[in-house]
Amino acid sequence: MNHINIIGKISSDPKVSLLPGGRKVVNFSLATKEHYLDQEGNIQVKQNWHRMTAFGKWVSILEELCSKGINVAVEGKLVSRFYRTESGERKMFSEIEVNDLIIL
């Protein structure tokens, strides 16, 4: 099963791109915060950034209604993609592909 639910703050304005074949994609990053107690009992905050990608109806919704600083809840799946650098080295990155989104 590949299922992710995540709530966070959009940390970069959504960027729409056109893929070969004419399909649109929107990419943005989402920041989440994690609170925990350290060994001394002090509350610590850890911030994480997540790569997000969306297709279909989410392109226009994210482009028109969302911007940096907006809180959203996302349901999606983790996707890994590969690419080659100019020197020919194979690299991988993971991102969350949006299946559903709620603006909070």
QUIVENJO-V359275 format. One record per residue. RES is the residue in one letter. PSI is psi as a letter, one per 20 degrees, with the letter a starting at -180 (none if undefined). OMEGA is omega as a letter, one per 20 degrees, with the letter a starting at -180 (* if undefined). Layout:
[[RES PSI OMEGA] [RES PSI OMEGA]]
This chain:
[[M p a] [N n a] [H p a] [I p r] [N p a] [I p r] [I p a] [G a a] [K p r] [I p a] [S j r] [S q r] [D p r] [P p a] [K p a] [V p r] [S q r] [L p r] [L q r] [P p a] [G i r] [G i r] [R p r] [K q r] [V q r] [V p r] [N q r] [F r r] [S q a] [L p r] [A p r] [T q r] [K q r] [E p r] [H p r] [Y r r] [L p r] [D a a] [Q h r] [E j r] [G j r] [N q r] [I p r] [Q q r] [V p r] [K p r] [Q p r] [N q r] [W p a] [H p r] [R p a] [M q r] [T q a] [A q a] [F r r] [G c a] [K h a] [W h r] [V g a] [S h r] [I g r] [L h a] [E g a] [E h a] [L i a] [C q r] [S r r] [K p r] [G i a] [I p r] [N p r] [V q r] [A p a] [V p r] [E p a] [G b r] [K q r] [L p a] [V p r] [S p a] [R q a] [F q r] [Y r r] [R p r] [T r r] [E h r] [S j r] [G j a] [E p r] [R p a] [K q r] [M q r] [F q r] [S q r] [E r r] [I p r] [E p a] [V p r] [N h r] [D q a] [L p r] [I p r] [I p a] [L none *]]
